[in-house]
Amino acid sequence: MKKPTHGGTRSDLFESLHDDIVISILCNLSSTASSPSDFIAILHTCKRLNKLGLHPLVLSKACSSALAIRAKNWCEEAHRFLKLCVNAGNTEAYYILGMIRFYCLQNRASGASLMAKAAIKSHALALYSLALIQFNGSGGKKNDKDLHAGVALCTRAACLGHTNALRELAHCLQDGYGVRKNIPKGRHLLMQANASEFSFVVKNKSKPPSNEMDFDSQLVNHGSIQMHPVNRFMVEWFGLKENNVACQGLRMCSNKACGRPETRINEFRRCSGCGKVKYCSRGCQAHDWRLHHKVECAPVEEWMGHAIDDVEEEENMNGVDYVVDDRTVGILGGIEI
């Protein structure tokens, strides 16, 4: 801001600030911005801020909210901005651009490479996403699954506090999926995952949940399943008509907060209770079951077209498993592997 001095001349206090001071201020802004517009608005203020705002140190500090580009606003300039953040070494940018390239732009190699760089920097979400890619064989054929690699990545993400990774690892141990079967250990990890979610709710609300429905609603309200900006981007991206994967015979993960699409037909696991929904992971299944699907899931007999008598219906409601087509199908929202 220019102010008159005693000699009648005007001086600009902003211009007198050293670049290092301005960069420090911009770093703080980029790390706390609630949206990309908050940060971009500052860059458009003047040429100096525009130049210093794109300094690698500033871009390396940008938080996920500052990088939360919406699908409807995606353009070459937005892509270029994320690439600048990647070149500056921003871990969140590695993950966000990696997910967008892998799933939305279908540049599998580049996307996986960027997520791997984030994983190397102990980014829990990147580790978990790479684990799901290995479990599902995403971007390749069914035979491209690497269960051992998926378990290793899940273990690392769980050690960093990722609850869904912990839950996925627990089911792997219970089922002997990619790791030696250990049911007691799997149950213990599931208890830890549930305790972690409960602890999160208690810490963020003075009044503890009184029942299961209260607990479920608080999980949503307090962000235990809050959408990461890149998941919101993918939900919006594949919600656009021109990007819809249904025309290719593919399905989206039925957890509405996920946004991951199948990369080949029948890639995701189907609910063994109704056969109508698919999930990319155990974590997505658990969250959707808790919030929506447990009141929507129809008995197996309905989607197979079989009529059942009242006795069988009563037994189904009590959680009894039935052998259907030489396989046991649980009717309480389980997932086939």
ZADO-1210 file (C-alpha; in nm, 4 decimals, padded with zeros to 6 digits):
<atoms>
<atom x="00.0000" y="00.0000" z="00.0000" code="MET" pos="1"/>
<atom x="00.1296" y="00.3429" z="-00.0930" code="LYS" pos="2"/>
<atom x="00.1317" y="00.6214" z="00.1656" code="LYS" pos="3"/>
<atom x="00.2505" y="00.9845" z="00.1404" code="PRO" pos="4"/>
<atom x="00.5770" y="01.0606" z="00.3177" code="THR" pos="5"/>
<atom x="00.6969" y="01.3848" z="00.4737" code="HIS" pos="6"/>
<atom x="00.8771" y="01.4762" z="00.1556" code="GLY" pos="7"/>
<atom x="00.5627" y="01.4451" z="-00.0528" code="GLY" pos="8"/>
<atom x="00.6788" y="01.1238" z="-00.2294" code="THR" pos="9"/>
<atom x="00.4988" y="00.7898" z="-00.2019" code="ARG" pos="10"/>
<atom x="00.6526" y="00.4580" z="-00.0954" code="SER" pos="11"/>
<atom x="00.5151" y="00.1025" z="-00.1306" code="ASP" pos="12"/>
<atom x="00.5574" y="-00.0959" z="00.1903" code="LEU" pos="13"/>
<atom x="00.4665" y="-00.4217" z="00.0156" code="PHE" pos="14"/>
<atom x="00.7373" y="-00.3750" z="-00.2435" code="GLU" pos="15"/>
<atom x="00.9875" y="-00.3132" z="00.0314" code="SER" pos="16"/>
<atom x="00.9255" y="-00.6584" z="00.1811" code="LEU" pos="17"/>
<atom x="01.1924" y="-00.9139" z="00.1022" code="HIS" pos="18"/>
<atom x="01.0875" y="-01.2033" z="-00.1215" code="ASP" pos="19"/>
<atom x="01.1585" y="-01.4559" z="00.1556" code="ASP" pos="20"/>
<atom x="00.9013" y="-01.2889" z="00.3819" code="ILE" pos="21"/>
<atom x="00.6360" y="-01.2877" z="00.1097" code="VAL" pos="22"/>
<atom x="00.7089" y="-01.6532" z="00.0249" code="ILE" pos="23"/>
<atom x="00.6752" y="-01.7460" z="00.3912" code="SER" pos="24"/>
<atom x="00.3332" y="-01.5782" z="00.4043" code="ILE" pos="25"/>
<atom x="00.2232" y="-01.7521" z="00.0844" code="LEU" pos="26"/>
<atom x="00.3410" y="-02.0884" z="00.2193" code="CYS" pos="27"/>
<atom x="00.1177" y="-02.0418" z="00.5200" code="ASN" pos="28"/>
<atom x="-00.1718" y="-01.9469" z="00.2933" code="LEU" pos="29"/>
<atom x="-00.1309" y="-02.2458" z="00.0614" code="SER" pos="30"/>
<atom x="-00.1109" y="-02.4869" z="00.3556" code="SER" pos="31"/>
<atom x="-00.4321" y="-02.3545" z="00.5142" code="THR" pos="32"/>
<atom x="-00.6464" y="-02.2567" z="00.2131" code="ALA" pos="33"/>
<atom x="-00.9964" y="-02.4036" z="00.2275" code="SER" pos="34"/>
<atom x="-01.0325" y="-02.4154" z="-00.1505" code="SER" pos="35"/>
<atom x="-00.8300" y="-02.3534" z="-00.4677" code="PRO" pos="36"/>
<atom x="-01.0088" y="-02.0205" z="-00.5176" code="SER" pos="37"/>
<atom x="-00.8697" y="-01.8891" z="-00.1884" code="ASP" pos="38"/>
<atom x="-00.5182" y="-01.9441" z="-00.3156" code="PHE" pos="39"/>
<atom x="-00.5749" y="-01.8455" z="-00.6795" code="ILE" pos="40"/>
<atom x="-00.7395" y="-01.5180" z="-00.5785" code="ALA" pos="41"/>
<atom x="-00.4162" y="-01.4087" z="-00.4111" code="ILE" pos="42"/>
<atom x="-00.2123" y="-01.4971" z="-00.7197" code="LEU" pos="43"/>
<atom x="-00.4304" y="-01.2676" z="-00.9301" code="HIS" pos="44"/>
<atom x="-00.3735" y="-00.9702" z="-00.6998" code="THR" pos="45"/>
<atom x="-00.0540" y="-00.8489" z="-00.8645" code="CYS" pos="46"/>
<atom x="00.2351" y="-00.9684" z="-01.0796" code="LYS" pos="47"/>
<atom x="00.4690" y="-01.0101" z="-00.7857" code="ARG" pos="48"/>
<atom x="00.2300" y="-01.2343" z="-00.5928" code="LEU" pos="49"/>
<atom x="00.1570" y="-01.4280" z="-00.9094" code="ASN" pos="50"/>
<atom x="00.5268" y="-01.4956" z="-00.9561" code="LYS" pos="51"/>
<atom x="00.6092" y="-01.5751" z="-00.5949" code="LEU" pos="52"/>
<atom x="00.2878" y="-01.7768" z="-00.5509" code="GLY" pos="53"/>
<atom x="00.4199" y="-02.0291" z="-00.8030" code="LEU" pos="54"/>
<atom x="00.7496" y="-02.0626" z="-00.6185" code="HIS" pos="55"/>
<atom x="00.8296" y="-02.4353" z="-00.5625" code="PRO" pos="56"/>
<atom x="00.8410" y="-02.3876" z="-00.1857" code="LEU" pos="57"/>
<atom x="00.4887" y="-02.2401" z="-00.1844" code="VAL" pos="58"/>
<atom x="00.3492" y="-02.5124" z="-00.4102" code="LEU" pos="59"/>
<atom x="00.5152" y="-02.7872" z="-00.2051" code="SER" pos="60"/>
<atom x="00.3200" y="-02.6741" z="00.1015" code="LYS" pos="61"/>
<atom x="-00.0232" y="-02.6672" z="-00.0651" code="ALA" pos="62"/>
<atom x="-00.2765" y="-02.8744" z="00.1280" code="CYS" pos="63"/>
<atom x="-00.5368" y="-03.1089" z="-00.0209" code="SER" pos="64"/>
<atom x="-00.8079" y="-02.8409" z="00.0060" code="SER" pos="65"/>
<atom x="-00.5972" y="-02.5995" z="-00.1988" code="ALA" pos="66"/>
<atom x="-00.5655" y="-02.8724" z="-00.4644" code="LEU" pos="67"/>
<atom x="-00.9340" y="-02.9719" z="-00.4550" code="ALA" pos="68"/>
<atom x="-01.0151" y="-02.9019" z="-00.8191" code="ILE" pos="69"/>
<atom x="-01.3730" y="-02.9875" z="-00.9200" code="ARG" pos="70"/>
<atom x="-01.4385" y="-03.2127" z="-01.2175" code="ALA" pos="71"/>
<atom x="-01.6537" y="-02.9513" z="-01.3912" code="LYS" pos="72"/>
<atom x="-01.3584" y="-02.7095" z="-01.3777" code="ASN" pos="73"/>
<atom x="-01.1037" y="-02.9564" z="-01.5144" code="TRP" pos="74"/>
<atom x="-00.8983" y="-02.8109" z="-01.7961" code="CYS" pos="75"/>
<atom x="-00.5425" y="-02.7968" z="-01.9220" code="GLU" pos="76"/>
<atom x="-00.4638" y="-02.5080" z="-01.6863" code="GLU" pos="77"/>
<atom x="-00.5817" y="-02.7120" z="-01.3867" code="ALA" pos="78"/>
<atom x="-00.3744" y="-03.0067" z="-01.5050" code="HIS" pos="79"/>
<atom x="-00.0742" y="-02.7794" z="-01.5447" code="ARG" pos="80"/>
<atom x="-00.1177" y="-02.6394" z="-01.1943" code="PHE" pos="81"/>
<atom x="-00.1197" y="-02.9889" z="-01.0430" code="LEU" pos="82"/>
<atom x="00.1898" y="-03.0787" z="-01.2439" code="LYS" pos="83"/>
<atom x="00.3674" y="-02.7703" z="-01.1064" code="LEU" pos="84"/>
<atom x="00.2813" y="-02.8889" z="-00.7548" code="CYS" pos="85"/>
<atom x="00.4093" y="-03.2367" z="-00.8398" code="VAL" pos="86"/>
<atom x="00.7345" y="-03.0929" z="-00.9726" code="ASN" pos="87"/>
<atom x="00.7655" y="-02.8994" z="-00.6460" code="ALA" pos="88"/>
<atom x="00.7490" y="-03.2294" z="-00.4541" code="GLY" pos="89"/>
<atom x="00.4009" y="-03.1880" z="-00.3060" code="ASN" pos="90"/>
<atom x="00.2949" y="-03.5276" z="-00.1676" code="THR" pos="91"/>
<atom x="-00.0784" y="-03.4517" z="-00.1884" code="GLU" pos="92"/>
<atom x="-00.0368" y="-03.3481" z="-00.5514" code="ALA" pos="93"/>
<atom x="00.1385" y="-03.6795" z="-00.6237" code="TYR" pos="94"/>
<atom x="-00.1629" y="-03.8648" z="-00.4875" code="TYR" pos="95"/>
<atom x="-00.4384" y="-03.6470" z="-00.6363" code="ILE" pos="96"/>
<atom x="-00.2922" y="-03.6280" z="-00.9865" code="LEU" pos="97"/>
<atom x="-00.2000" y="-03.9967" z="-00.9681" code="GLY" pos="98"/>
<atom x="-00.5586" y="-04.0973" z="-00.8933" code="MET" pos="99"/>
<atom x="-00.6975" y="-03.8672" z="-01.1629" code="ILE" pos="100"/>
<atom x="-00.4597" y="-04.0034" z="-01.4246" code="ARG" pos="101"/>
<atom x="-00.5091" y="-04.3669" z="-01.3269" code="PHE" pos="102"/>
<atom x="-00.8885" y="-04.3724" z="-01.3072" code="TYR" pos="103"/>
<atom x="-01.0188" y="-04.0676" z="-01.4964" code="CYS" pos="104"/>
<atom x="-00.7646" y="-04.0110" z="-01.7732" code="LEU" pos="105"/>
<atom x="-00.6870" y="-04.3855" z="-01.7957" code="GLN" pos="106"/>
<atom x="-00.3142" y="-04.3227" z="-01.7982" code="ASN" pos="107"/>
<atom x="-00.2486" y="-04.6209" z="-01.5729" code="ARG" pos="108"/>
<atom x="00.1312" y="-04.6243" z="-01.5738" code="ALA" pos="109"/>
<atom x="00.1733" y="-04.2547" z="-01.5016" code="SER" pos="110"/>
<atom x="-00.1000" y="-04.2571" z="-01.2369" code="GLY" pos="111"/>
<atom x="00.0422" y="-04.5572" z="-01.0530" code="ALA" pos="112"/>
<atom x="00.3908" y="-04.4041" z="-01.0686" code="SER" pos="113"/>
<atom x="00.2713" y="-04.0800" z="-00.9064" code="LEU" pos="114"/>
<atom x="00.0853" y="-04.2683" z="-00.6338" code="MET" pos="115"/>
<atom x="00.3979" y="-04.4750" z="-00.5713" code="ALA" pos="116"/>
<atom x="00.5987" y="-04.1555" z="-00.5190" code="LYS" pos="117"/>
<atom x="00.3424" y="-04.0424" z="-00.2615" code="ALA" pos="118"/>
<atom x="00.3543" y="-04.3857" z="-00.0975" code="ALA" pos="119"/>
<atom x="00.7325" y="-04.3640" z="-00.0677" code="ILE" pos="120"/>
<atom x="00.6743" y="-04.0483" z="00.1365" code="LYS" pos="121"/>
<atom x="00.4458" y="-04.2463" z="00.3707" code="SER" pos="122"/>
<atom x="00.1195" y="-04.1095" z="00.2331" code="HIS" pos="123"/>
<atom x="-00.1364" y="-04.3477" z="00.3894" code="ALA" pos="124"/>
<atom x="-00.4093" y="-04.2895" z="00.1284" code="LEU" pos="125"/>
<atom x="-00.1660" y="-04.3573" z="-00.1551" code="ALA" pos="126"/>
<atom x="-00.0499" y="-04.6793" z="00.0110" code="LEU" pos="127"/>
<atom x="-00.4102" y="-04.7932" z="00.0578" code="TYR" pos="128"/>
<atom x="-00.5082" y="-04.7023" z="-00.2996" code="SER" pos="129"/>
<atom x="-00.2123" y="-04.8968" z="-00.4384" code="LEU" pos="130"/>
<atom x="-00.3129" y="-05.1914" z="-00.2186" code="ALA" pos="131"/>
<atom x="-00.6629" y="-05.1903" z="-00.3725" code="LEU" pos="132"/>
<atom x="-00.5099" y="-05.1773" z="-00.7203" code="ILE" pos="133"/>
<atom x="-00.3066" y="-05.4882" z="-00.6342" code="GLN" pos="134"/>
<atom x="-00.6018" y="-05.6704" z="-00.4733" code="PHE" pos="135"/>
<atom x="-00.8342" y="-05.5981" z="-00.7664" code="ASN" pos="136"/>
<atom x="-00.5793" y="-05.6177" z="-01.0470" code="GLY" pos="137"/>
<atom x="-00.6999" y="-05.2736" z="-01.1569" code="SER" pos="138"/>
<atom x="-00.5798" y="-05.1581" z="-01.4950" code="GLY" pos="139"/>
<atom x="-00.4930" y="-05.5122" z="-01.5991" code="GLY" pos="140"/>
<atom x="-00.6347" y="-05.8631" z="-01.6186" code="LYS" pos="141"/>
<atom x="-00.7700" y="-06.0733" z="-01.3352" code="LYS" pos="142"/>
<atom x="-00.4459" y="-06.2713" z="-01.3287" code="ASN" pos="143"/>
<atom x="-00.2526" y="-05.9494" z="-01.2650" code="ASP" pos="144"/>
<atom x="-00.3644" y="-05.9437" z="-00.9020" code="LYS" pos="145"/>
<atom x="-00.0771" y="-05.9456" z="-00.6542" code="ASP" pos="146"/>
<atom x="-00.2277" y="-06.0351" z="-00.3186" code="LEU" pos="147"/>
<atom x="00.1024" y="-06.0407" z="-00.1306" code="HIS" pos="148"/>
<atom x="00.1879" y="-05.6894" z="-00.2505" code="ALA" pos="149"/>
<atom x="-00.1625" y="-05.5742" z="-00.1549" code="GLY" pos="150"/>
<atom x="-00.1223" y="-05.7117" z="00.1979" code="VAL" pos="151"/>
<atom x="00.2197" y="-05.5468" z="00.2353" code="ALA" pos="152"/>
<atom x="00.0854" y="-05.2080" z="00.1238" code="LEU" pos="153"/>
<atom x="-00.2217" y="-05.2446" z="00.3474" code="CYS" pos="154"/>
<atom x="00.0004" y="-05.3266" z="00.6433" code="THR" pos="155"/>
<atom x="00.2074" y="-05.0138" z="00.5900" code="ARG" pos="156"/>
<atom x="-00.1032" y="-04.7949" z="00.5541" code="ALA" pos="157"/>
<atom x="-00.2550" y="-04.9511" z="00.8672" code="ALA" pos="158"/>
<atom x="00.0625" y="-04.8749" z="01.0613" code="CYS" pos="159"/>
<atom x="00.0176" y="-04.5100" z="00.9584" code="LEU" pos="160"/>
<atom x="-00.3320" y="-04.5100" z="01.1097" code="GLY" pos="161"/>
<atom x="-00.5511" y="-04.5730" z="00.8044" code="HIS" pos="162"/>
<atom x="-00.8654" y="-04.7401" z="00.9437" code="THR" pos="163"/>
<atom x="-00.9881" y="-04.8913" z="00.6165" code="ASN" pos="164"/>
<atom x="-00.6461" y="-05.0442" z="00.5558" code="ALA" pos="165"/>
<atom x="-00.6621" y="-05.1973" z="00.9024" code="LEU" pos="166"/>
<atom x="-01.0072" y="-05.3404" z="00.8264" code="ARG" pos="167"/>
<atom x="-00.8921" y="-05.4758" z="00.4892" code="GLU" pos="168"/>
<atom x="-00.5904" y="-05.6391" z="00.6524" code="LEU" pos="169"/>
<atom x="-00.8136" y="-05.7948" z="00.9180" code="ALA" pos="170"/>
<atom x="-01.0349" y="-05.9605" z="00.6560" code="HIS" pos="171"/>
<atom x="-00.7265" y="-06.0829" z="00.4678" code="CYS" pos="172"/>
<atom x="-00.6087" y="-06.2550" z="00.7854" code="LEU" pos="173"/>
<atom x="-00.9512" y="-06.4036" z="00.8516" code="GLN" pos="174"/>
<atom x="-00.9870" y="-06.5364" z="00.4967" code="ASP" pos="175"/>
<atom x="-00.6242" y="-06.6300" z="00.4316" code="GLY" pos="176"/>
<atom x="-00.6310" y="-06.3863" z="00.1400" code="TYR" pos="177"/>
<atom x="-00.2706" y="-06.3106" z="00.0397" code="GLY" pos="178"/>
<atom x="-00.1443" y="-06.3998" z="00.3863" code="VAL" pos="179"/>
<atom x="-00.1429" y="-06.7005" z="00.6159" code="ARG" pos="180"/>
<atom x="-00.4872" y="-06.7468" z="00.7719" code="LYS" pos="181"/>
<atom x="-00.5092" y="-06.6238" z="01.1297" code="ASN" pos="182"/>
<atom x="-00.8708" y="-06.5789" z="01.2409" code="ILE" pos="183"/>
<atom x="-00.8002" y="-06.4605" z="01.5990" code="PRO" pos="184"/>
<atom x="-00.5571" y="-06.1967" z="01.4754" code="LYS" pos="185"/>
<atom x="-00.8032" y="-06.0853" z="01.2094" code="GLY" pos="186"/>
<atom x="-01.0790" y="-06.0436" z="01.4657" code="ARG" pos="187"/>
<atom x="-00.8439" y="-05.8463" z="01.6878" code="HIS" pos="188"/>
<atom x="-00.7614" y="-05.6065" z="01.4046" code="LEU" pos="189"/>
<atom x="-01.1323" y="-05.5632" z="01.3234" code="LEU" pos="190"/>
<atom x="-01.1913" y="-05.4675" z="01.6852" code="MET" pos="191"/>
<atom x="-00.9067" y="-05.2169" z="01.6575" code="GLN" pos="192"/>
<atom x="-01.0600" y="-05.0661" z="01.3424" code="ALA" pos="193"/>
<atom x="-01.3992" y="-05.0293" z="01.5087" code="ASN" pos="194"/>
<atom x="-01.2397" y="-04.8864" z="01.8220" code="ALA" pos="195"/>
<atom x="-01.0507" y="-04.6355" z="01.6080" code="SER" pos="196"/>
<atom x="-01.3747" y="-04.5108" z="01.4526" code="GLU" pos="197"/>
<atom x="-01.5476" y="-04.4959" z="01.7887" code="PHE" pos="198"/>
<atom x="-01.2549" y="-04.3036" z="01.9369" code="SER" pos="199"/>
<atom x="-01.2747" y="-04.0547" z="01.6512" code="PHE" pos="200"/>
<atom x="-01.6419" y="-03.9890" z="01.7204" code="VAL" pos="201"/>
<atom x="-01.5871" y="-03.9489" z="02.0941" code="VAL" pos="202"/>
<atom x="-01.3008" y="-03.7045" z="02.0422" code="LYS" pos="203"/>
<atom x="-01.5084" y="-03.4909" z="01.8078" code="ASN" pos="204"/>
<atom x="-01.8303" y="-03.4887" z="02.0080" code="LYS" pos="205"/>
<atom x="-01.8808" y="-03.4171" z="02.3739" code="SER" pos="206"/>
<atom x="-02.1781" y="-03.6579" z="02.3990" code="LYS" pos="207"/>
<atom x="-02.0887" y="-04.0236" z="02.3228" code="PRO" pos="208"/>
<atom x="-02.3173" y="-04.2093" z="02.0784" code="PRO" pos="209"/>
<atom x="-02.6068" y="-04.3762" z="02.2590" code="SER" pos="210"/>
<atom x="-02.6875" y="-04.6377" z="01.9955" code="ASN" pos="211"/>
<atom x="-02.5731" y="-04.7792" z="01.6622" code="GLU" pos="212"/>
<atom x="-02.7728" y="-04.5331" z="01.4497" code="MET" pos="213"/>
<atom x="-02.6367" y="-04.2396" z="01.6494" code="ASP" pos="214"/>
<atom x="-02.2853" y="-04.3740" z="01.6012" code="PHE" pos="215"/>
<atom x="-02.3361" y="-04.4142" z="01.2258" code="ASP" pos="216"/>
<atom x="-02.4684" y="-04.0602" z="01.1834" code="SER" pos="217"/>
<atom x="-02.1823" y="-03.9164" z="01.3846" code="GLN" pos="218"/>
<atom x="-01.9308" y="-04.0978" z="01.1649" code="LEU" pos="219"/>
<atom x="-02.0724" y="-03.9083" z="00.8682" code="VAL" pos="220"/>
<atom x="-02.1082" y="-03.5735" z="01.0418" code="ASN" pos="221"/>
<atom x="-01.7607" y="-03.5767" z="01.1893" code="HIS" pos="222"/>
<atom x="-01.5739" y="-03.6945" z="00.8838" code="GLY" pos="223"/>
<atom x="-01.4651" y="-04.0510" z="00.9570" code="SER" pos="224"/>
<atom x="-01.5856" y="-04.1203" z="00.6043" code="ILE" pos="225"/>
<atom x="-01.5466" y="-03.7673" z="00.4757" code="GLN" pos="226"/>
<atom x="-01.4655" y="-03.7609" z="00.1079" code="MET" pos="227"/>
<atom x="-01.1114" y="-03.6772" z="00.0103" code="HIS" pos="228"/>
<atom x="-01.1032" y="-03.4109" z="-00.2654" code="PRO" pos="229"/>
<atom x="-00.9888" y="-03.6646" z="-00.5240" code="VAL" pos="230"/>
<atom x="-01.2773" y="-03.9010" z="-00.4394" code="ASN" pos="231"/>
<atom x="-01.5201" y="-03.6122" z="-00.4823" code="ARG" pos="232"/>
<atom x="-01.3508" y="-03.5324" z="-00.8137" code="PHE" pos="233"/>
<atom x="-01.3979" y="-03.8907" z="-00.9370" code="MET" pos="234"/>
<atom x="-01.7616" y="-03.9055" z="-00.8256" code="VAL" pos="235"/>
<atom x="-01.8296" y="-03.5861" z="-01.0208" code="GLU" pos="236"/>
<atom x="-01.6146" y="-03.6929" z="-01.3165" code="TRP" pos="237"/>
<atom x="-01.7920" y="-04.0251" z="-01.3727" code="PHE" pos="238"/>
<atom x="-02.1248" y="-03.8610" z="-01.2982" code="GLY" pos="239"/>
<atom x="-02.0862" y="-03.6601" z="-01.6187" code="LEU" pos="240"/>
<atom x="-02.2676" y="-03.8248" z="-01.9089" code="LYS" pos="241"/>
<atom x="-01.9662" y="-03.8273" z="-02.1373" code="GLU" pos="242"/>
<atom x="-01.7530" y="-04.0038" z="-01.8758" code="ASN" pos="243"/>
<atom x="-02.0098" y="-04.2600" z="-01.7616" code="ASN" pos="244"/>
<atom x="-01.8603" y="-04.6097" z="-01.7501" code="VAL" pos="245"/>
<atom x="-02.1952" y="-04.7936" z="-01.7605" code="ALA" pos="246"/>
<atom x="-02.1947" y="-04.7871" z="-02.1406" code="CYS" pos="247"/>
<atom x="-01.8773" y="-04.9985" z="-02.1259" code="GLN" pos="248"/>
<atom x="-02.0424" y="-05.2583" z="-01.9046" code="GLY" pos="249"/>
<atom x="-01.8465" y="-05.1378" z="-01.6022" code="LEU" pos="250"/>
<atom x="-01.9740" y="-05.0486" z="-01.2555" code="ARG" pos="251"/>
<atom x="-01.8843" y="-04.7838" z="-01.0016" code="MET" pos="252"/>
<atom x="-01.8075" y="-04.8754" z="-00.6420" code="CYS" pos="253"/>
<atom x="-02.1444" y="-04.8642" z="-00.4658" code="SER" pos="254"/>
<atom x="-02.0008" y="-04.6596" z="-00.1813" code="ASN" pos="255"/>
<atom x="-02.1095" y="-04.3146" z="-00.2944" code="LYS" pos="256"/>
<atom x="-01.8134" y="-04.1533" z="-00.1182" code="ALA" pos="257"/>
<atom x="-01.5564" y="-04.3572" z="-00.3137" code="CYS" pos="258"/>
<atom x="-01.5775" y="-04.2787" z="-00.6849" code="GLY" pos="259"/>
<atom x="-01.3583" y="-04.5658" z="-00.8046" code="ARG" pos="260"/>
<atom x="-01.4786" y="-04.7318" z="-01.1271" code="PRO" pos="261"/>
<atom x="-01.4090" y="-05.0817" z="-01.2502" code="GLU" pos="262"/>
<atom x="-01.1284" y="-05.0953" z="-01.5046" code="THR" pos="263"/>
<atom x="-01.2566" y="-05.4267" z="-01.6417" code="ARG" pos="264"/>
<atom x="-01.5862" y="-05.6139" z="-01.6244" code="ILE" pos="265"/>
<atom x="-01.6569" y="-05.7865" z="-01.2915" code="ASN" pos="266"/>
<atom x="-01.3488" y="-05.6398" z="-01.1261" code="GLU" pos="267"/>
<atom x="-01.5203" y="-05.5454" z="-00.7994" code="PHE" pos="268"/>
<atom x="-01.6665" y="-05.7850" z="-00.5441" code="ARG" pos="269"/>
<atom x="-02.0422" y="-05.8286" z="-00.5366" code="ARG" pos="270"/>
<atom x="-02.2581" y="-05.8257" z="-00.2243" code="CYS" pos="271"/>
<atom x="-02.3410" y="-06.1905" z="-00.1591" code="SER" pos="272"/>
<atom x="-02.6655" y="-06.0887" z="00.0092" code="GLY" pos="273"/>
<atom x="-02.8412" y="-05.9314" z="-00.2894" code="CYS" pos="274"/>
<atom x="-02.5925" y="-05.9395" z="-00.5754" code="GLY" pos="275"/>
<atom x="-02.7020" y="-05.5908" z="-00.6797" code="LYS" pos="276"/>
<atom x="-02.4137" y="-05.3797" z="-00.5529" code="VAL" pos="277"/>
<atom x="-02.0375" y="-05.3968" z="-00.5912" code="LYS" pos="278"/>
<atom x="-01.7521" y="-05.2633" z="-00.3828" code="TYR" pos="279"/>
<atom x="-01.3860" y="-05.2004" z="-00.4517" code="CYS" pos="280"/>
<atom x="-01.2872" y="-05.2880" z="-00.0950" code="SER" pos="281"/>
<atom x="-01.3993" y="-05.4155" z="00.2423" code="ARG" pos="282"/>
<atom x="-01.3790" y="-05.0636" z="00.3785" code="GLY" pos="283"/>
<atom x="-01.6277" y="-04.9300" z="00.1234" code="CYS" pos="284"/>
<atom x="-01.8571" y="-05.2264" z="00.1881" code="GLN" pos="285"/>
<atom x="-01.8487" y="-05.1681" z="00.5633" code="ALA" pos="286"/>
<atom x="-01.9272" y="-04.7968" z="00.5347" code="HIS" pos="287"/>
<atom x="-02.2063" y="-04.8424" z="00.2797" code="ASP" pos="288"/>
<atom x="-02.3572" y="-05.1285" z="00.4771" code="TRP" pos="289"/>
<atom x="-02.3636" y="-04.9152" z="00.7905" code="ARG" pos="290"/>
<atom x="-02.5153" y="-04.6099" z="00.6240" code="LEU" pos="291"/>
<atom x="-02.7383" y="-04.7416" z="00.3449" code="HIS" pos="292"/>
<atom x="-02.7225" y="-05.0990" z="00.2304" code="HIS" pos="293"/>
<atom x="-02.8272" y="-05.2804" z="00.5483" code="LYS" pos="294"/>
<atom x="-03.1821" y="-05.1502" z="00.4973" code="VAL" pos="295"/>
<atom x="-03.1769" y="-05.2088" z="00.1221" code="GLU" pos="296"/>
<atom x="-03.0148" y="-05.5517" z="00.0922" code="CYS" pos="297"/>
<atom x="-03.2652" y="-05.8060" z="-00.0397" code="ALA" pos="298"/>
<atom x="-03.2391" y="-06.1810" z="00.0276" code="PRO" pos="299"/>
<atom x="-03.0412" y="-06.3970" z="-00.2134" code="VAL" pos="300"/>
<atom x="-03.3573" y="-06.5760" z="-00.3227" code="GLU" pos="301"/>
<atom x="-03.5003" y="-06.2518" z="-00.4606" code="GLU" pos="302"/>
<atom x="-03.2209" y="-06.1777" z="-00.7045" code="TRP" pos="303"/>
<atom x="-03.1951" y="-06.5452" z="-00.8029" code="MET" pos="304"/>
<atom x="-03.5689" y="-06.5510" z="-00.8769" code="GLY" pos="305"/>
<atom x="-03.6568" y="-06.8210" z="-00.6199" code="HIS" pos="306"/>
<atom x="-03.9707" y="-06.8150" z="-00.4099" code="ALA" pos="307"/>
<atom x="-03.9196" y="-06.8958" z="-00.0425" code="ILE" pos="308"/>
<atom x="-04.1669" y="-06.9963" z="00.2220" code="ASP" pos="309"/>
<atom x="-04.2226" y="-06.8187" z="00.5514" code="ASP" pos="310"/>
<atom x="-03.9941" y="-07.0509" z="00.7474" code="VAL" pos="311"/>
<atom x="-03.6985" y="-06.9928" z="00.5177" code="GLU" pos="312"/>
<atom x="-03.7599" y="-06.6179" z="00.5227" code="GLU" pos="313"/>
<atom x="-03.7564" y="-06.6184" z="00.9020" code="GLU" pos="314"/>
<atom x="-03.4322" y="-06.8168" z="00.9070" code="GLU" pos="315"/>
<atom x="-03.2739" y="-06.5764" z="00.6580" code="ASN" pos="316"/>
<atom x="-03.3560" y="-06.2853" z="00.8850" code="MET" pos="317"/>
<atom x="-03.1731" y="-06.4649" z="01.1652" code="ASN" pos="318"/>
<atom x="-02.8552" y="-06.4761" z="00.9588" code="GLY" pos="319"/>
<atom x="-02.8519" y="-06.8424" z="00.8511" code="VAL" pos="320"/>
<atom x="-02.6328" y="-06.9211" z="00.5512" code="ASP" pos="321"/>
<atom x="-02.7626" y="-07.1288" z="00.2616" code="TYR" pos="322"/>
<atom x="-02.5755" y="-07.3268" z="00.0002" code="VAL" pos="323"/>
<atom x="-02.6662" y="-07.1902" z="-00.3405" code="VAL" pos="324"/>
<atom x="-02.5112" y="-07.3270" z="-00.6573" code="ASP" pos="325"/>
<atom x="-02.2506" y="-07.5220" z="-00.4552" code="ASP" pos="326"/>
<atom x="-02.1328" y="-07.2220" z="-00.2588" code="ARG" pos="327"/>
<atom x="-02.2279" y="-07.0782" z="00.0754" code="THR" pos="328"/>
<atom x="-02.3812" y="-06.7356" z="00.0560" code="VAL" pos="329"/>
<atom x="-02.4136" y="-06.5172" z="00.3669" code="GLY" pos="330"/>
<atom x="-02.7191" y="-06.2987" z="00.3637" code="ILE" pos="331"/>
<atom x="-02.5906" y="-06.0293" z="00.5969" code="LEU" pos="332"/>
<atom x="-02.4081" y="-05.8134" z="00.3462" code="GLY" pos="333"/>
<atom x="-02.0951" y="-06.0247" z="00.3072" code="GLY" pos="334"/>
<atom x="-01.8681" y="-05.9973" z="00.0040" code="ILE" pos="335"/>
<atom x="-01.7496" y="-06.2785" z="-00.2169" code="GLU" pos="336"/>
<atom x="-01.3790" y="-06.2995" z="-00.2900" code="ILE" pos="337"/>
</atoms>
